[in-house]
């Protein structure tokens, strides 16, 4: 009898503990969602639409849209290695550093190099962050782009689709000199009806229950068939395609 009573109370304590952790994670999720900006933006010559869905309650992906001045908008997408709470804490730090650096430095290369300098000694070994930054000038329609180890962005214009596969390594992997010397800043002109698509690898690596990946081919096809729609519509098409491909398989990575 005594052992039964003891076991019951131990299970009850575990249940209370588990509920407390879940409550705290829900609070963390709300805080994290509060760190992300709105999902849709309209500037003079640029429309932007974003979405992020973590694999667990909280995640390590993030996006940001920073209105630097009347003519310049910085778009950020990032993916912290790992998942869950540690990744979420790094995410908050990197996002804050990018916002700060964007007020001081003028080019994506300078911004991301400064952030790398700030995080290099502070990250745990084996932790890193891949980032893409696009700085849009809404007057000149020019875009400056850097890719620090992140998936290549996809650029569509006049019926052609290309991957922006510029050089760069993830934040926190190497010191200042090596980081900067391996980072290319790319400039492109965005004519009317140009589309730029940023994403994290949770999208192209999304798996169905047969362990097949959604893959780049499907991803590019969705863009090909829908590139004349608005950013909001393209985003919804992409989310619907991935969801119907994955079906009832468990989401194994954050998708942004």
Protein Blocks (a to p, Z undefined) as FASTA:
>chain_A
ZZmmmmmmmmmmmmmmmmmmmmmmmmmmmmmmmmpccfbdcdfklccddddddfblbdcb
dcddddfblmbccddddddedehjllmmmmmmmmmmmmmmmmmpmbfklmmmmmmmmmmm
mpcghiacddddddddfklopacdddehiacddddeehiacddfbecddehkacfklmmm
mpccddddddehiacddddfklmmpccfkopafbjmlmmmmmmmmmmpcfklmmmmmmmm
mmmmnmmaccfbdcZZ
